[in-house]
Amino acid sequence: MIVQVRPLDLNQWLHSMRAHGTPVVLDVREARELQAASVKADGFSLVTIPMGVLPLRLTELDPQQPIACLCHHGGRSMQVAHFLKSHGFAHVANIAGGINAWSSELDPSVPRY
């Protein structure tokens, strides 16, 4: 089962995971989406790997590190979260609602698209 974390609750999840290492927000959106809107790393490391190339770049991630996956609305990031879990990643969450919810719930300075 993949944990669903709303953007407003992300800091609490990140804090609860600190015993397992520095938490990562894994943004799996495409380059053009990253240009339209991005989040600022605050209390976590931000890693951007588009979903389509993640299998080729999987070794860039630490399977023991807490990872919260992010996309536009939460669908692609949920698929990535399942992929990571199936490849032995221990602490995986999906940011429910994606960057769209991040903008509306947490940081209105993040553009919505």
Summary of the structure (lengths in Angstrom):
residues: 113
radius of gyration: 12.7
end to end distance: 29.3
largest distance: 35.3
contacts: 351
relative contact order: 0.25
helix: 45%
strand: 17%
